[in-house]
């Protein structure tokens, strides 16, 4: 599975080759991105980029549910993102969008979502087959960025994405080295784990949590400053156990963020928590998010191997998907 992460620069290249080939003929009032799990986190990344983009004026709504918010109308655009194309919740949201007359673009490698899209004439951003959703993040993300750029809702230009390809290729060895050290840190102390960061990096902490959940099979807590300082911080005053470790994530160009993370670390250390800090590399938020995702993804695979586990296997998710199909009785469009 490690090799999947180490081909991210090639995934980005493939997405660049399809840049702008899928488009829509209007500028939406708002953009909803519907998806679950490894596909759903793409919406989180788009939202983080949009929130930090000067002049970007279309709200981003992240939907991790089988139902769309009631305020989504035909004035809006929905991206239905399912790597496999068979995610029940995303298919249900896709169908709901069609019923409401909302314009939809699908992002998928195949499955029922591709089939339904062809039946209903829905544009498809087709991504590479044969992966698992969590490692297909760059191709799905860049695919959506290309569509947005084609309708003058640019979160990253094609040139910026081309530079991202070169950056990730150059930094892959750094990411491997840092991931191994991080995995060994987590394994050495084997405590309950929290990932702590500052805004606007919440998406990266959540992504890291998800990677460690799926690949390394451990539960993980996420804490984000400054909100952390209004609730989570008090929980460290008298926890049931002090057997905790913390990964902190910081953007070196964000002075306030660095200071917040330093304060978080001081609280953790005072409580006896072992701390590892991940400093993000890159010249743009997009580069920093992808670099951090690469380190955390590789670390989760390294940790799985240290624990003698198969990072690709997700038995509980398969059990849930079977249960969901049974209770929803999902039918073709």
Helices and strands as residue ranges (DSSP letters): H 2-5, H 8-17, E 30-35, H 37-51, E 59-63, E 77-81, H 88-100, E 103-108, H 111-120, E 123-126, G 133-136, H 137-150, H 158-189, E 192-198, H 202-216, E 220-225, G 227-230, H 232-235, E 244-250, H 255-270, E 274-279, H 285-306, H 315-328
